[in-house]
Amino acid sequence: MYQIILTQKEFIKNPNTKTTYIFKDEFTETISEEQHRNITSADTLRFFKRLGGTESKVYGYTCKGYQVTQLTSTNPDRSKKIVRKFKFIYNN
């Protein structure tokens, strides 16, 4: 059995520059394997890309195998960015 801890950080656009963001908020929660699969599925990411946002995945080796460990989402007008990091913990 695996436990997946999601840490979500929210950033807002720095009004003084074009490419930097300012940290706004952070929260952590435990999610299920099904929730992780729904968040990181290719269909979900394609849907948000069609709306005009950007989505990027980072893969890494975890105790569950080669999984998505980070997901970065930016809204269509580039004013807000959300970084989701997934930590996999194996429970006996």
HUUR-V933845 format. One record per helix or strand of 2 or more residues. SS is the DSSP state (alpha for helix, beta for strand). FROM is the first residue (numbers start at 1). TO is the last residue. If there is no record, write none. Layout:
# HUUR-V933845
SS | FROM | TO
SS | FROM | TO
This chain:
# HUUR-V933845
beta | 2 | 13
beta | 21 | 31
alpha | 33 | 40
alpha | 42 | 50
beta | 54 | 62
beta | 65 | 74
beta | 80 | 90
